[in-house]
Amino acid sequence: MIDRIPSGTRDVLPDEMRELRAITERVRAEFERAGYGEVYTPALEYEGTLARGDLAGAMPAYRVFDEQGQVLALRSDMTIPIARLVATRYAGAEPPLRFCYFAHAYRRVRPQRGQARELLQAGVELVGAPAPEGTAEAVTVLCAALDAAGLKTYSVGLGDSSLFPALLEQVGVEPERRGRLVEELVAGDFVGVEREVAGLGIDAESADLLLRVPQIRGGPEVLEDVPEPLAAAVQGMRAVHQLLEPDAAARVIFDLGLVRSLGYYTGAVFQVYDPALGVPIGSGGRYDDLLAKFGRPLPAVGFALSVERLHIALTGEEGR
């Protein structure tokens, strides 16, 4: 008889654990060099705390009751716990505040999809630094951490979470019909996007715009001649790019179809790609409205790297 472990979890044996530890130590040193202090928050949070962020794309996987009957949940990301920490433990601290973390998060996953339910993440949160300067700093630290880990062929996709909603509003798509379309875009399923657009009953020109814009990606030249509703988002992307040092700027790919499932994102969003892995290694973005829900309105930006995916990408690069 073999005792199983829960789907989406795994055992890590000594050889791999040593490699993962080496990766996290190199990344930790880079975070500390950039001035980010390490924090750790409880794995369990009150469900009501996590509910202050729109976690439609990262729903808590496990819930329990405490001895008073209150519902607790294992954290599904670290951004919301750190927002709580800032509001309660740093209520009077002068921003900007810089935090980093190395912690497990727990996600609800679809059965039999091979997705991880337990994730080891390494990330930073920069609180109190507005765009574009704060965003540029986060991207700079992200690239420095990946360089320190030893990744060679990665790129950073840069988009804006307000871009596609603005486009949907421009062409007159009703709010109640936008959800499924955005879900398909988050999943990168352009066949699904085309199917959803076909069912909207909009004119051919508007339909073409909805299908064409999310597939625009490349260098700075792709930001030319974009539709007017996208001008503000595109200008913000340009401003971030201009603030980056050449080495980091060379890693950036502008992606007008980049949309994140977490609802607290408000502006710039980014993802890390590497040819050695078919899924993003990490992601992040701005969440300028989230801290206000905890009583301390401050702009903020952050990112999280999947340490396991980073390890796989490094192994794949070495194999090539």
N, C-alpha and C positions, 0 to 999 in steps of 0.2 A: 504494500500500500504506500502511495506517495502522498504526503501532506502538501496540499496546494497552497499557494499564496494568492491574495486577491488579484484579479485581472488589472493590468495597468501598473503593477508594481514588480520589483525584481530584487534579487539578492546581488550584492556587489562583493566579489571575492578579493583577496589581498592584492594580487597583481594589478587589477584595475583600480582598486582603491588607492594604491600608491600613485598611479598616474593621475587620477582625479585630484588627489591632494596636491600634487605638484602643479597642476593647472590652477587650482584655486589660490595657491600661495603666490604664484606669479601675478595673477590678476589682483589679488589683495594688495600686493606691494604697489601696483600701479594706482589703485584707488587711493591708497594712503598718500602716495606721492602727490596726487592731485588735490589733497586736502579733505578727503572724505573719511569721516569717522565711522567705524563699524558699529552697528546696533543689532540687537536681536529682540524680537517681540514674541509673545506667546503664540504657539501653534494654534491654540484655541482662542477664538474671539466670540463675543456675543453676536448672534445672527443679525440683530438690529444694527450693529456697527458696520458689518460687511454690506448690509442692504443700502447704506448711504451712497455706495458707488453702484453704477449700473454694470453688473457683472454677467450680463446675458451670455457673453462668450466665455466665461470662466466661473461657472456656478460651483458653489461648494459641493464637495463630493460626500462629506460625512457630517452628520448632525447628531448631537447627543443632548441629554438633559442634565443639568446640574442638580444638586440636592435641593435647591429652591424651585426647581421646575422650569428654570429659564433655558432657552434653547441656545446651545453653543455650536459653533461650526469650525472645522479646520479651515484655516485661511486658504484662499484660492489664489491670492497674490500677496505681495508685500507692500504695494503702494498704499492701500487703504489702512493697514495697520500703522504705517509710518505717518500717514496724515493724522491719524488719531494721536500718535505719539507727539507729533509737533504741537498739536493743539493743547495737549494736556501737560506735557513735560517741558515744552519750550514756548509757553504762552507769551512770555515777555522777552524772548530772545530776539536780538536784532538780526534780520535776514541779510544776506542769504545764508541758509543752513544747508550743510552738505553731509549726507549720510550714505553709507554703503552697507551691504548685507550679503550673507551667504546662508541660505535657508531653504528648507523644503516648502513647497506649495502643493496643494492637493486639488485636483480638478475632476469634475464630472466628465466622463467620456462616453462615447457611443460603444456599445458592446461589439467585440470582434472587429475593431478597427485598428488594433495594434497601437493605440495611443497611450501615452503615459498618464497614469492617474496621480502619481507622486513624482514631483519635479524638483531637482536640485537647481536652484537659481543663484546667480551672482549678479548683483545690480547696484545701481546708485539712484538716489533721489536728490535733486537740487531744488530746494524750496526757497522762494522769494526772489528768483532771478527771472525777469521777464524775457520775452522773445524780442529780438532774435539772439541776443547775447547768451542767454541761458541755454537755449537750444544748441547753439554752436559749441558751448562748453561741454554739454552732454555728449554730443557727437564726437568731440575731440577725445574725451575720456574713454568713450566706447572704442574708438579706433586704437588708442594707446593700449587699452587692456587686451584687445585681440592681437595686437602686435607683440605684446609681452608674452601672451600665451603661445605664440609661435605660428599663428595662422598667417598664410601667405597670400592666398588668392581670393579673399573675401571682398565683398562690396556692400555698401550700405544704401538701401533704397530709401529715398526721402520723398514723402508726400505730405498731404494735409487733410485732416479728418473733416474739415468743413467744405472741401472741394466738391465731392460728389453730391452731398445734400443740397448745396447751392445750385448745382446743375439740375437736380430733380425738381427743385422749386421753380427754376426758370422755365422749364418745359411744361409745368403745370401738373406734375404727378401728385395725386392726393396723398397726404401723409400716411393714411392707413394702407396704402398700396406700396409703400417704399420698403417696408421691412424685409420681405422675401428677396427683393432685388439686391438689397445691401448684403444679405446673408450669402447670396451666390457670389457676390463680388469679394467678400471677405475670404471665401473658400477658394477664390481664383478660378471658379467654374464659369468661363465665358460662354460656354454652350447654355448653361443655366441662365446667365444674364440675358442672352439673346432670346431665350424662351420667355422670360418674364417681361422683357421689353415688348415683345410681340403681343403679349396679352394686355398691354396698357391701353391700346386703342388710340395712340397719339399719332400725329402726322409723321410722314416719312423722314422729314428733315430733323425733327426732334429725336426720333428713334435712332437715326444715324449718329447724332451727337452723343446720345447715351451709350452707344456701342463703341464709338471711336475714341472718345476721351479717356476712358479707363485703360485703354491699351497703349497709351502714349507713355513711353519711357525712354530714357537715354541721357545725353549730356545737356548742358545749358541751352543748346539750340532748340530743344523740344518745348521750352517755355515761351517761345516766340509765337505771336498770333494766336493766343488762346482766347476762347469766348469771354466776353466781358464779365460775367458773374464769377469767373475764376481768377480775375485779375488780382484781388487782394491776397488770396492763398498763394498764387504764383509769386507775387512780390515778396511774400514772407519766406518762401523757399529760396529765392535768389539772395535775400539778405543773409540767411544762415550760411549759404555756400560762400558768400564773399568774406565772411568772418573766419572761415576755416583756414588753417595753415595748409600749404600746398599738398603735403602728404595725405592729410585727411580729406581735403577737397577732391583729390584724385580718386578716392574710394567711392564717392557719392554718385548714385544714379537717380535721376529724378523719375518718380513713378506716380503719374496722375491717377492711377487706379488703386493706389495703396489705401486700404480702409481697414481699421481695426475693429474687432467685435466689442471690445470693452467700451461702454458708453461714456466713461468719464473723460475721454480724450476730446480736446477742444481746438487743437491747432496742428502744428507739425507732428507727424508720426514717421517712424522709421523702422526698418527691419534689416537684419544681417543675413546675407546669402553667401554661400560658398559652393563652387562646382562639385565639391566632394560630398555634398549632402543635398537631398532634394527638398528639404523643408527649411524654414528659417531657423537660424541658430539663436537669434535673440530679437527683441523688439522693444520699442518704447515710444515716447511722445510727450506732448504737453497736456497737462490736466489743470488748467488755470481756475476752474470752478470748484474742484473737489474740496480744497481746504476750507472753503466757506461753509460747507456742510458740517464741519466740525468746530465752527466758531472762530476760525482765524483765516479770513480771506487773504490768500497769497497766491501768486502765480507759481507754477511748479512744472518740472520736467524730469523724466527719469527713464531708465531702461532696465531690462532684465535679460541676462544670458542664460540659456540652458547649458549647464556644465556638461551633462551627458552628451548633448548634441555637439558641443564644442569639441569634446574628446573624440567623437566619431569623425568629425570633419578633419581634425588634426591627423588621425590615423589614416584617413583616406588620402590626404595630401602626401603623407609619407609613402603610402603605397604607390602613388603615381610617380 
